[in-house]
Amino acid sequence: MSFTYGLPFSNEKLLDGIIFTLKRKKEIEVAQLLRGASLSIETGGYSYYDGGWGRSDAMATSIYLYVNPVNIDGLDTKENKELLRSISDTLIPAEVGYDVKRVIIEIDLTKDFEMEDDLITDLEKQSDRISGKILSIILPNDIKEKGYYMAEVYTYLYAVENSLRLFIEEVCKKEHGEHYFDEIKVPKPLRNTITNRLEKANANKWLSIRGDSKLFYLDFKDLGSLIDNNWEIFKEYFPSRDFIIPKIDEMAECRNLIAHNSLVEETERSVIKTYYNVILKQITRGLED
């Protein structure tokens, strides 16, 4: 067959495909180690004559992965490189004519990575220090995989919750000015919540502050209550109350599960992702109009 010798998608898309495939294969730890990585492709010589296998007219291809320095040791193993090579070879269409022979892991020196260990790296290091017998009892692989899974779910919730806060603040300032909080309707229980949390924040100065706005001292569900109680200024941004309030309430329930270290199942995860996209699209368009 004749080959195109060119990818029908970008290197970034290939990397996205590799990470997605790793997650499908339950290789969650390897996928996490590729966070922030970049990819390049190098071809040279015919595949059949390079390494003893391959299609006669295909090009011998190397995949270079440039990764965070703290992740390189976890990725640069024979097993992981073969896994990445196999996935890359499968994702590249046959008609391209690239036979992936090897994956090379390099340190990415073009980015300013945070060199301190992140929490996941620290978890791995702590695991390495514990004997296998004890580790299987207190930190089985199933728990770690679910932890990575829940970290993704939390990211969606974190993004939409804080986007809602900023949206509410923008709308309230537009209507009432900088001192909007004295003008909007805030139920007494919510005001008490804010007061109590501000007092605790002042008492525990070693903890990071939630934010400059009082909105950051309200929970996800409280934000829905705030929109509901001030519907007159928010109604132009949403089709109806039933469009936004139930969605916030459902996501708040999922957030409570995460806060109590409970597992969010695939159904709830899909709901979160869908609501994340719908809500952000709605409030973005609302502010642009």
N, C-alpha and C positions, 0 to 999 in steps of 0.2 A: 504494500500500500504506500501511497505517497503521504509524506508528513508535512505539517504546517510549520514545525519548528518555532512555534510561538504560542504562549498561553492565551486563551480567550478571556482571561480575567487577570486582575492585578496580583502582584505578590502579596498585598495586604489581604486580598480575598482568599488566597491559598492558605495563609496563616489562620484566618478566621475558620476556614474549613477544617484545618488540622485540629484546632482547639475544640471545635464543635464535635468532631469525630472522637476525640479523646474522651469527652464527656459522655458521649453515647456508649463508649466502650467501658465506662466506669473508671477510666484512668484519670480520676479527678485531680490527684496530686500532681501529675505531669502537666495537666492543663493549667493548674494554678501557677506552676513554675514558668509558664510562658506568658504570664501577664506582663504587658509592656514591651514584649519582644518585637523584633523586626526580622524580615526574611529576605534573602536574595538567592538567586539561582545562577549557577555557573555550568556551562556545557563545554565539552572539549573532547574530540575524538569520537569514533563510532563505538556504540555500546558493546557490540559483540567482542571487540578486541580489547575492551577495558574491563577486566575482572572475570572474563571467561563465560559470561552469560549476557543475554540481551538480544534484541532484534537487530538484524544486520545493518539496516540503514538508520536506526535510531541513534540519538546522541547520548553518550554517557553524561549523566547529570548529577551535580552535587547541590544539596540544599544547605545553605548557611543560615543558622539561627543566631541572632545577636541578642543576648539576654542580660538581665540584671545580674551583676556580679555575685550577689548573694544566692542566686539560684543555679549557678553554673554547675556546682558539684552534684546537685540532685539530678540534673539533666544529662550531664556528660558521662553516662554509663553505657556499656555495650547493649544492655537490654532496652534502655530508653531510646537510644539512637536507632536501633533496629525497628522499634515500634514506630518512631517518627518517619523513618525511611519508608516503611511499608505503607503507612497512611498517605504520605506524600505521593508515592508512586501510584496508589489507587485513585487519588483525587485528580491527578493530571490526566486529561483525556488521552486515550490511546493514539488518536490521530495527530497529537502534538509531536510525538516522536521523541519524547524524553524518557529515558529509562533511569530512574533515580537509583544511583549506586551507593550513595553515602549521604549521611547527615553530619554536618560539622557544627559544633556548638562553640560560639565565641562570645567574649565579653563585649557588650555594647559600650563603647567609649564616647559615643556621640550624645548621650543623655546624662543629665545630672540626677543619678539615682540616689535615693536615701540609703546610706550605707549601714545604718543601724538595722538590726534584725527586726522584721515585722513580726506580728503575732503568730502568723502561720509558720514562718521559719523557726521561731522560737519553740513552737509546739513540736516541730520535727526534731530539733536538737534535744529537747527534753526527752522525747521518745527514745532517741538513740542511747541515752544514758541509763535507761531502765531495762532490766533484764527482760528477755522475750516472754518468760512465763508470767511475770507480773504485768507486763504491758498488755498481754492478751486479756487480762482480767479488767484492768482499770482504763485502758484506752485501746479497745479493739478497732480494727480498720473500719468497721461499720460506723462507729461513732465519728471517726475523723471524716469519712466521706459525707456523712450527713451534716457535719459541721461546715464543710466547704459548700454544700448544697444550700444550707440555710444562710450562709454569708451572701450568696447571690440574691436570695429572696429579700434579705434585709436591705441590700443596696437599692432595689426597686422602691421599697417602702420609704427609705431615707430620702430618696430623690423626690418622690411625689409629695411626701409630708412637708419637706422644707420648701418645695416649690409652691405649695398651697399657702404656707406662711407668708412668703414674699408676695404672692398674688393678693392675699387678703390685705396686706399692708399697703400695697400699691393702690388698690381700689379705695381703701379707707382714707388714705392721704388725698387722693383725687377728690373725694367727697367732702372731707372735713379738715384737711390740712395736716400739718406736722403733729398736732396734739389731738389726733383723731381718737385716741383711746378714751378720752374723757367724754367723747360725743357719741360713740357707738353704744348699742345695747349689749351689755355684758351681764349675764345672769349672776346673781350673788354667789352661787357655788363656784363659778369660774373665777370670780374676783378673789374669793377665799383661797382657791388653789394657787393662783398667782402670788398672793401675799405670802402664803406658807412656803412656797418654793423659793421665793426671793429671800426670805428669812434664813432658810437652810443654806442657800448659796452664800449668803454673807457670813454665816457661821463656819462654813467649810471652805475656807479660802484656798485650800490646796487643790480643790477640784476646779476644772475648767468651767467658766461661766457658759450658760446656754446660748446667750446672744444678747445684743443690745436691746431688742424689742421684747415687750412683755408677751408677745405671741409665742416666743420660744419657751415660755414656761407653761404652755398649754399642750395637752396631748392631741394625738391625731383626731380622736372623736370630738374633743373640745372644739377643734377648728370647724367641724361640721356644724356644731351647735352655734358657733359664732356666725357662720354664714346664714343659718336658718333664722336666727334672731334678728338679723339685719338684712333680710331678704330684699327689702326695697332697693338697696344699693347694689345688690349682687344679681338680681334677677335678669338684668340685661346681658349677663355673661353666660347664662345657662338656659337650656330649653325649658327646664322646670325644676322645682324642688326635688321631684322624684328622680331626676337625672343625676344629681350630685350627692344628696344627703345619704341615700342608701349605699352608694359606692364607698363613701368615706367610712360609714359605719362598718361595712364588711371588711375593708382594709384594716380598720382599727382592731377588729377581732383577730385578724391574722397577726397584727403587730403584737397583740397581747400574748399570743402563742409563742412568738419569738422571744418576747421579754421574759417568759417563764421557761425558756429552753425546751419548748415542745416542738415536735416536728410538724412542719407545714407540708401537707400532702400535695401530690401533683395537681389535683383539682384546684386547691386554693392558690397554688403557685401560678397556674394559668389565669385565674381570676385576677390576681395581683398584676401580672404582666399586661393583661388586657385593659384593666382600669388605669394603670400607669399611663399607657399610650393614649387612651381616650381622654382622661382628665387633663394631661399636659397639653394635648392638642387643642382642647376646648379653651383652656385659660389663656394659652398663647394667642390663639386667634381672637379671643375676646379683647385682649389688651392691644392688639394690632389694629382692630377696627376703629 
